[in-house]
Amino acid sequence: MKTGLKKIGKILVDTIEVYIPFAAFVTLFSVFLIGIFFRYFLKPLTWTLELSLMCFIWTSLLGGLYAKRDNSHVVFTMIYDAVKPLTQIWMRICGHSLLVISFLIGLVPSWKYVLFMGYKKSNVLKIPMDVVYMPFVIFLAFMIGRYSLDIYHDVRKLMKGDIS
């Protein structure tokens, strides 16, 4: 039973962090090329810019989740690398706690705003704007979970005395 739930969870997370951003990027790139072709060789299209912008939002926010999973965000660690491992753990706990608190503060207002934007539709494609902005709420929720998990692991290291 646990293995089945883990597989379902992994498929869900992979879908949100890998497959949807990939599909959004492919769509963005294709629509961008179509827009360029039509602008210079035929009659300009109005929907290509709108769809490109929507796909960019989805790609960047959900792709950022994968970057957190992979710990491949750009970081500046000159001070962090210069301190002892125990201090590094405390720096991570403090930094991640600040991020979790900030994201928690923004989660409910963002959720309410996204739901509020459901009444408005995009100008050309008539896509509801809550669909366009929903990745931000997903981004906040996943980042809260990932950073909370990082805090949990660091606190466990401190409790065990496993500082390396």
N, C-alpha and C positions, 0 to 999 in steps of 0.2 A: 504494500500500500504506500509506504513512504517513498519507494523508488518511483512509483507511478506519479505521485504528486511532484517529486523532484523533476521528473522528465517534463511534465506539463508546465511547471514553473520555468524551467530552462527554455522550453519552446516559446513561452509567452515573452520572456525577457529578450530572447534572441530576436523575436519578431519585432519588438518595440525598438531595440537598440541596433539591430543590424539590417533586417530585411526591409522595414518601412523606410529608414533613411536611404538605403540603397535604391529602392524603387523611386523615392522622391528625387534623388540625385539624377538617376537616369532620365526621369521625366523632365526635370529642370534642364538638363543638358540638351535633350532632344528638342524640347520646346524652344529653347534659346536659339538653337541652330535653325529651326524652322522660321523663327521670327526674323533672324538675320537674312535668310534666303528671301523671304517674302518682302522684307523692307527694301532690299537692293535690286531684286529682279522682277518682282511682281508688285502687288498692292500691299501696303503694310497691314498686318493683322493686329487687332486690339487685345485679343485674349491671351496672346503669348506672354506679354509682360506680366499680366495679372497672375497667370498660372506659375510663371517662373518665380515670382515673389513668394507665392504661397509654398511652393516646393522648397524654396530656400529656407523659409522658417522651419519647415518640418525637418529638412536635412541637417541644419545647424544645431537645432535644439536636441533632437533625438540622437544625432551623431555625437553630440557632446556627452551623452550618457555612456556611449560605448567608450569614449576616450577616458571617462572616469573609471569604468570597469577595468580598462587596460592600464590605468595610471599613466596615460600618455599626454596629459595636458602639459603645456609649457609651464615650467616652474623655475623660480630663481632661488637657488639654495646656497648661496655663498655663506650666509650667517648660519643657516641650518647645518651645513656640512662641517662648520668649524666648532660646533659644540659637542658635548659628550652624548652618548646614546640615551641616557636617562633624560637629559634636557630635550633631546629631539622628540622623545615620546610625549613629554609635557607640551612641547610646542605644537605637535600634531593634535593632541587632545584639545588644547585651547583653540587652535585655528578651526578645527572641524566643528567644535561646539559653537563657535561664532557663526559658522556657515549654517549649521542646522537651525539655530535660533532665528537667523535672518530668513532662511527659507520657510520656516514654520510661520513666521510673522506674515510673510507674503502669500502663503498658500491659500488661505480662505478668501482674502480679498481678490486674488487672481481668479480663483474658482468662480466667485460671484460675478466678476467682470466678464469672464468668458461666457458664462451662462446668459448674462445680460446681452452680450453681443449676438446671441442667437437670432434676435429679431432682424438684424441687418444682414443683407446679402451683398456679395461682391457686385460691382457695377456691371461687368460684362458676362461672367460665367454664372452669376446668381448662386454662388456657393455660400451657405450660411457662414458667417464670420466666427461662430463658436467652433466650427470645424477647423478653421484656419488657425485659431489661437490656442486650441486645446493642447498642442505639444508643450506649451509653456507650463501648464499645470502638471502634465505628465513628467516633465523635466524636474520640476520642484519636488514632486512626490518621490521620484526615483533617487534624486540626489540626497534627500533627507534620509532615505533608507540606506544608501551606500555610505554616507558619512557617519550615520549612527552605527553601522556595522564596523566601520574603521575605529570609531571611538571605543566600541565594545572590545575589539581585539586588543587595542592599546591598553585599556584598563585591565584586561585579563593578563597581559604581559607584566604590568606593574604588580598585580596581585601575586603572580607566580614568582616574581623576581627574575623573569627571563628578559634581561635587558642586554640585547646584543645588536 
